[in-house]
Amino acid sequence: METPDQKPLLDLEEGAEAEWDRVSEAAGPSAAAPVPTITVRDLIREDPNNVLANIKDGVVKLGEFQVEDTALFEALGDRTMLTMGSEAARIDYEAEWRARLGLLPRGGGSGGGGGAGPGGAKRRRRRGTGWSRMVTAEAFVVRIRNAALPDCDGLIHPLLRRWQSGGVHYSVFGLPAVQSVLEFKWESYGRRALLAEFLLFLTWLVSFSTFLLVWQDEDESLSLRQLLATASGRLCVGSELVSLAAMAPFLLIEWSTLAAYSAGWLDVWNLLDIGTYALQISIAVVHLGRGTYLSASLLPALIAVQCVLLFFRLNYFSRLFANRFSLVDSLKQVIQDVRFYLLFLLLMVFGFACSFHVLFRDDQELPQFSDISHSVLTVLNYALGGVQLSTMLDSSNPRAAMGLSIVYQFSMSMVLMNLLVGVMCASASKAAQHEDLKALLARAQVLDELETTLPAWVERWMLGGKGHPAFVHVLRLDPKSLDSVEGAQLWRRTSSAAADRGAGGLGAGGGGAQLEEVLSEVRALKAQVATLNSLLHTAVPSLPPSPTPELDSP
């Protein structure tokens, strides 16, 4: 049974964008009135039962103003909002945002019509759009003080800890306050930090690929000294050492995340990451040890497994390229939904493997069922490619072998495997739902991992030396001000103006026709009024007589 906190805070059918329509205006009778604010720690300490409700009300609208769509669209790009930090909750939002958009110099005051202020600040050069129009930009502020701070002082880390413990639904990351903080962190330093991390990973990947390609032609009988005497040996060892150096920051990130989340860190995917680091170190030990520590026959197996894990890790950086689809996220959902079904299938496979192994106990010349391990591999192969009838007919008991194979083929290949495909398709469809909210959750995890690892001086450097701001301000486009094709008012005004010009000309036949049409409509209205007047006096005879309009009078 779900606790109240685990239920979705958002209407998942409407999505996170609909929450912005419910943001209220800033409290206060005038633009100079202060905005009520509170810190994250105070939210948790003073009213722990309503923390999420307070976060849901954590954004207020400061106001709106008109701006050229070309300036706003160029600044937004493929984003839904712009963010900036400030030490004050209430600011001169129009002047600040116009300066941010390049329409005014910072501190130059608000100008009219989206142009430059006095003194004529040079506008940024924009791509040609054919024409520009005025749209409504809405200014908001996150009134949770210090929400952008890292770790426990900010807003993101406590929410992640709460989500990992099962206390909240992932839709909490779609609340406007959380969205705003995530966008500010991402655009301020998160994207650049993850890009640097991605370049480090590419260094790791390329150097490891170089190592395994050169190692393929290496002579295992050479000692390390003899190996370093050759050009290919130096290249192989050098690329291996570069791989270890490029892996070190990721090992530090993992260690910092483990220290920050303790038991919440433990899951299958983090364990796979640890396995990747352990494999990289083991490969170096075995290769450079030249058979001292482990048998050289183990090295190919270690490299083969590392190839799979290392290339699979590329999906971690999918959020860097604004891609909502994530293979790992979908795979997590599918495995979560079908794990017990997969366990049942494995037990069925083992049961049939034992059956075939017992049935072929007198046919040891057939290697497919000579022992239980061969039987399991053979039955798994049969589940994917079909039973080999020649093997069944060559057994000492072909009738029993054929009967067992038919039962296996029908139950496993025709029923259970096809049912597994259907279950996995339904699970994959489920995993694709609400991708925008899941993308926000993944971004929160990436940002929090970076913040737990990056030193404070690096964060300040990425923030321009100013440190984390007290408040996050947001600018969004009002969707109601977008272009509409429903009007055609201009054509009606043009037609009306043309009719007026025609009526104004003396002796113009078109003007007389227009006047006669208007008089005809007036007569029709007067006739309707007379009919209504007659019906009213018939229903209420005591009413005094009303004046009846003359039908022929204009």
N, C-alpha and C positions, 0 to 999 in steps of 0.2 A: 504494500500500500504506500502511495506517495505521501510525503509530508507536504504541508502547504508551500514550503519554500521550493520543493522540487517541481511544482506545477509551472508551466510556462507563464512568464510575466507578459508576454506579447501574444496577440492574436496571430498565430503562425500563418494563417491564410492571407492576412494583409501584409505581413512582413514588417521589417524594422522601420522602413520609410514612413509607414502610417503613424508611427509614434510622434513624429515631428509635428503633425497637424494638431496634436493634443497639448503642445507646449503652451503655457499661459504667458501673459504679458508680465513684465517685471513689476513687482509691487511698488507702490509709491505714487502720490498724486502728481509729481513733476519729474522732469528728466534729471533733476539733481538729487532725487531721493535715493538713499543707499539701497543696494540689493541685499536681502538677508543671506548670509553665508554661514557655513559651518565646515569644520574639517572632517576627514574620514574617521579619525580616531574618536572625535566627539560623537559622530553618528553611531559608532559601534558601542561606545561607552554609555551614552545617555539614553538611547532607545534601541536596544539590540533586537527587539521583537519586530521593529518596523524599519530596519535598515534598507531593505530593498524598496519599500514604498517611498522612502525619502530619496533614494537614488533615482527612482523613477520620476520624481519631481525635482531633479537636480539641475535642470536647464530652464532658464527663463528667457523670454524674448525681450530684447532691449528696444527694438523698433525696426523700421524698414525705410528704404530710400530707393530712388530711381537711379539706374546706372545703365550705361550703354551695354547692350548684350555682347558686343564684340570683345569688350574688355573683360567682362565676367566669364564668358565662355572660354577665352584664351587662358585665363587664370585657373579655371576649374579643370580643364582638360577632360580626363576620363573619371574624375572624382565627383562626389556629390556635395562636398563642402570644402571650405577653406578654413584654416585655423591659425591662430596666433596667440602668443602668451602675453600676459600683462600682470602687473602687480596690483591693479585695481579691477574691481568687478564692474563698475559702471564707468565707461569712458565715452569720449566723443566718437561714437562708433562710425558715423558717416565719414568724418575727416580721416580717421585712422584707416578705414578700409579703402577709401579713395586713394590715400597715399600708398597703401599696399598694392592696389591695382595699377599704380603708375599714373593715376589721373591727377594727383596733386602731390607736391612735395610734402614730406612728413611735417606736421605741425602747421600746414598752410591754411587750415580751415576748410570748411565745406564749401563747395562751389555749386552753382546751379547747372542742371542739365547734363551732368557727367563730364563737363569740360574742365580745363585747367583753371586754377584760381588766379588771383591777381599776381602779376609777374610772369604768368604764362609758363608753367612747367611743361617741358617737352614730353609729349605722350610717347608711350612705347609703340614701336612699330608692330602692327598687327597684320595678320594674314587677311587678304581680301575676301570679303563675304558678300560683295554686291551692294549691300546697304546695311545700315545699323538701325536699331530701334531701342527704345527704353524698356527695360524690364525691372521688376521689383526684386531687390535683394533684401533678405531678412537677416538681421543681426541677433545673435544669441550669446549667452555667456553661461558657462558651467559654474554654478554658484557654490560648488563644493571646493573649499579652499585647499590648495596643495594637492589636488587630485592627480596632477601629473608627476608627483614625486615617485621615485622607485621604491621597491620593497614594501614593507608594511605601512609606511607613511602615506603611500599613494592609494589609488582606487583599484588598480588592476590586480596587484598581488593578492590582497585579501579575497577578492572575488574568485580568483583562480584556486586558491586554497579551499574556499567553500565549495566550489564546483567539483574539485577532486574528491572531496569527502562525501559527495552526493547530496549536499544541502541545497543547491540551487540548480535550476534548469539552465542549459546553455543559452537560452533566449535572453538571459540577463545581459549578455554582451551586445545585444541589439538596442538597449536603452539609449536614448540620445546622449546622456551624460557620458556613458561608457564609450559609445561610438566616437564622441568628440575627443576624448582623451587618447583613445587609440590612434585616431587620425593625426592628432598633434604629435604624438611620440613617433609615429611611423614617418611622417614627413620631416620632422626635425632631425632625427638621427637614426631611426630604426632601419630605413631603407638603405642608407649608406653603410651602416654597420653590417647588415646582412649581405650587402654586396661584397664587402671586404671578406666576410666569412665565406661567401661563395667562391671568390677568387682563391682563397686558401684551399678550399676543397678541390677546386680544379687543379691546383698545384699538386695536391696529394694524389688525385686521380691520374694525372698525366705522368707523374714520376713513378707511380706504382705500375702503370701500363708499360712504361719504358723498361722498368726492372724485369717484368715477367717476359717481355719479348726478348730481351737480351739474355735472360737466364735460360731460355729454351735451348740455346746453343752452347751452354756453359759445360765445361769438363768438371765433373764432380770430384775427380781424383786430385785436382790441384789444391794445394794449401792456400790459405788466405794470402800469404806473401807472394806466392806464384800467381795467384789470381790478380792481385793488384799490379803485377808487372806487365799485364796486357791492357790494351786500350779498352777492349770490351769489358774486361773485369773491372776496370776503374769506373766505367760508365754504369755497370750493374750495381756496384757497391755505392756509388755516389747517388744514383737515383733512389736506392733503398734508404739511404740516410736522409735525403730530402723528404721522402714519404713520412719518415718518423718525425721530422721537424714540423711538417705541415699538419700532422695529426695532433701534435701537442696542444694547440689552442682548443681543439674540440674535446680533448680529454679534460682540459681545465673547465670548459663550459659544463661538461657532464658532472664533474666533481662539485662545482658551485651550485648546480641545480639540485644535486643530491643533498647538499648541506642545507639548502633553502627549503626543500619540500619534505625531507626525511622520508617517511613511509609513503607519502603521496607520489613520490617519484617512481616507485616500483611498478612497472608494467612490462609486458612482453617486448615492446618496441624499444624501450630504454635498455633492456637486457640485450637485445640484438646490437644496439650501439656499443655496449660494453664488449660484446663478442667481437665486433669489428676492430676495436682498439687492441684487444687481447691477441687477435689473430695477427695484426700488423707487427706487434712486438715479438710474437712467437716466430713469425717468418724471419725476422731479422736475426733472432737468436740462433735458429736452426741453420740459416744460410751462412752467417758469419762464423758460427761455431764449427762449421765444416765437419759435422758428425760427432762433435764432442758431447753435446747435450742430448740430442735426439737423433734418431735414425734419419738419414737423408731421404729414405723412402716416404717419410711423412710430409716432406716439403711440398710435393705436388698437390696433395690433398688440401693442405692449408691454403695454398695459393688459389686453388679452384674455388673453395668456399669463400675466400676473401673477395674474389672477383664478383660473385653474385651479391654479397652484402654491400660492397662498395658502390656498385652501380645502382643498386636499389636505393641507396641513401640519397641519390640525386633528387628524389621526390620531395625531400625536406625543403628544398629551395623553390618549390613551385609557387609559393606565395609571393616570391620576389617579383615574378612576372605577371602579377595580378590575374592569375589563373584560378578560377574557383574550383575546378576539378582537381581532386587530390587522390592519387592512387592509394596511398596509405590510409587515408581517412575512409575511403570506400571499402578497402580491404578489412579494416578494423570492424566496420559495421557488419560486413558479410560474415566474418569469422564469429563475431558475437552472436549472430542469429542462428548459425548452422553448426555451432560447435558440438552440440549433443547429437545432432543428426550425423555428423562426420564420425563421432565416436561409435555410434551404432553401426555405421558402414564398415569401420575398421574391425570391429568385433565380428561382423558377418564375414569379412574377408578372411580373418584368422580362422574362423570356424570352418569355412570351406577348404582352406589350405590344409587344416588338419585332416579333413575328410579325404581329400585327394592323396595326402601323404600316406594315410593308412590303407587306402584302396590300392595304391601302387607299391606296397611294401615288398611284393615279389618281383617287381620290375626295376631293380636297381640300375639296370643298364640305361634307363631313361633318366637323364639328369634333371628334368623339370621338377620331379617330386622325390628326389633322392634323399633330401633332408627337409626340415621344416622351413628353413630360410629360403631354399629354392622354391618350395611350395608357395610361400607367401608372395614372392616376386612373380611367379608364374600366374597365380590367381589374380594379382593386381593387373598384370598384362592382359589377361583374358577379359577383365572388366572393361578395359579400354578398347581392345582390338578384336574381341570375340574368341571363342574356344577353338583350338586346333583339333579338328576331328581325327586327323591322322594319328595324333598322340593317343587319343582314346581307343582307337581301333587296334593300336599296337600293344595295348596292355594285355595282361594275362586274364583279365575279366572284362572283356569289352562291353558286355551288356550293362553291367553295373556302372562302368565308367561313362558310357553314353547316357544312361539315365541320370547320373549325378550331374553331368555336364549340361543336360537339358534343364534340369531344375536350377542350376546355377545361372545359366544364360537367361532364363525367364525372370527369375527373382532379382538378380543383380543387374544385368545389362539392360533389360527391358523395363523394369519397374523402378528399382531403387535409384539407379543412375539418372534416369530421366526425371524422377521426382527431385533429385538433388539439383538438377539444372533449373527446374521451376522454382524451387525454394531460393536458390542463389539469385535468380533474376528478380524475384520479389524483394529480396533483401537489398540488391543493388539499386532498385527503384526507390526503396525507402531511404537509402543512403544519399540519393541525389536530391531529396527534399530539403528545403530550407538551406540551400548552399550558402546564401549570403550570411546567415547567422553562424554557420559552421566556419565560414571563412574568417569572420570576426574573432571567433574563439581561437582558431589556429594562429591568427596574427597576435592575439593577446599572449599566447604561449611563447611564440618566438620572441616578442618584445621583452617578456619577463625573464626569459633565459639570458637574453643579452644584458639586461640590467643587473642580473645577479652576478654577471661575469665581468662586465666592463668596470674599470676603476672610475672613481668619481671625477678625476681630472679629465678623463677621456670624454665622459658625458658632457662636462662643462665646455670642453673644446668643441664638441659637435654642436652644442647649443649656442655657439658664438661667444663663449666666455661669460654668459650671463647666469648660468645655472637654470634650474627648473622654475618656471613662473608660478605665481600664486593662483592665477586664474587662466582658464582657456576660453578664448572667444572664438565664435563660429560665424561664418557667413555662408548662407545658402540661397539658392535661387528659388523664388516662389513659383511653384509649377503652374499656378493659375495665370501667370503673366506670359506664358509661352505663346507662340504664334497660333492663331486660330483661323480656320477657313470657313467659319459658319456665317460670317457677316455679309459681305458684299454690300456694305453701306455706301461705299464710294460710288458704285454703279447707280444706286438709288438716288444719291445726292446729285449725281451728274444728270440723270434723267429728269429729276425735279427742276434743276436749274435750267435745263433746256426748255422745259414746259413753261417756266416763268418768263424766260426770254421771249418765247413765242407769243405768250399772252400779252406781253408789254408792247408789242408792235401794233400800231394803228392799222386797221384794215386787214390784219393777218387772219387768214381763214383758220389756221391752227388754234389761235387764241380764242376765237368764237366757239369753236367746238369744245375746248376745255371749259369755258364758262357755262355753256349749256349743260355739260355733264355734271358740274357742281350744283347748278340749280335743280337738276332732276333729283340728285341725292337729297337735297334740302327738302323738296316736296315730299319725298318718300318718308323722311323722318317726321315731318309734321303730320302726315297721315297716321303714322304709328302712335304718335302722342295723342291725337284725337280719339283713336280707338281705345286706348288705355283709359282716357278720361271718361269715356262713355261707360266702360265696364265698371269703373270705380263708383260712379254715381248710381249705377244699377244695383250694385251690392250694398251701398250705404246711401239711401235716399236723403238722409238728414244733412249731408254735406252741402255747404253753399256752392252755388254754381261756379265753375272755373272758366276762365277765359279760353275760348277755343281759337287756336291759331288759324289764320287765314292761309288756306292752302295755296293760293295764287300769289301771295306776297312773298317777296324774297326774304 
